[in-house]
Amino acid sequence: MTAEGQVDMARSQVFGEVAELYDAARPGYSNELVADVLAYASLGDRAAVEIGAGTGKATVPFAELGTPLVCS
């Protein structure tokens, strides 16, 4: 964002130019890792918060286990 609070459109679209390549090259997360994270977090009925949700590489395995998610 610029000093005036306006979105710098050129910078905001940079990831979009390589998103498919990044998604294809970036490995996913194992079910074991996701299970370990959830066990450690002891969320109960609370939602998990994912900061920087982009391609969904982490979002999908958590959601598939029924974890409520808040993503940004």
N, C-alpha and C positions, 0 to 999 in steps of 0.2 A: 504494500500500500504506500501511497505517496504521503507526504506531510499533510496534505489536505484531506486525507482519508479516502482518496480515490484508488481504485484497484489499478495497478500497472498491468494493463492487458497483455503486453508483450511477455512479461515475466510470468504472469499467471497461466499462460498457455504452453510454456516450455515443456512441462512434463507430458502434456497431451501429445506432443510430437513423437515421443519415444515410449509411450505407455504400453503399447502392444509388445514391443521388443523387451521392455523391462519385465512385463508379466510372463512372457515366454521363458526368459532366462533366469528369473528369480525362483529359487526352489521354494516349495511349500513347507509346511510344518507337519511333523509326524503326529499321529494320533497319541502316541505316548507322551510327547512334549505337552500337547494340549491338556491331556489328563493330569499330568504333573502340575501344570500351572493352576488348573482349577482346584486340585487338591490343596495346594499351597495357599491359594487365595481364600479358601473357605467362604465362598460368596453367599451360601444359603440361597435365599430368594432374591438377593440383590443383583443388579445388572453389572456386567463387566464394562469397563470403559476402554475403548481402543482409540488411542491418539494417533493420527496420521494414517487412518484407514485409506488405502489407495486402491490397490488391485483386488483386495479381498482375500489375499493369501492367508491371513490370520483370521479374518472374519468368518469365512466359510466353515472351517473345522469347529470353531467354537459354537457357531449357530447350529450346526448339524447335531451337536450334543444337547441342544435345547437351552443354551446359555443366553439369557437376555443380554442384549448388547446396546451400548450407546457409542456410536462411532463419530469421530470428527476428523 
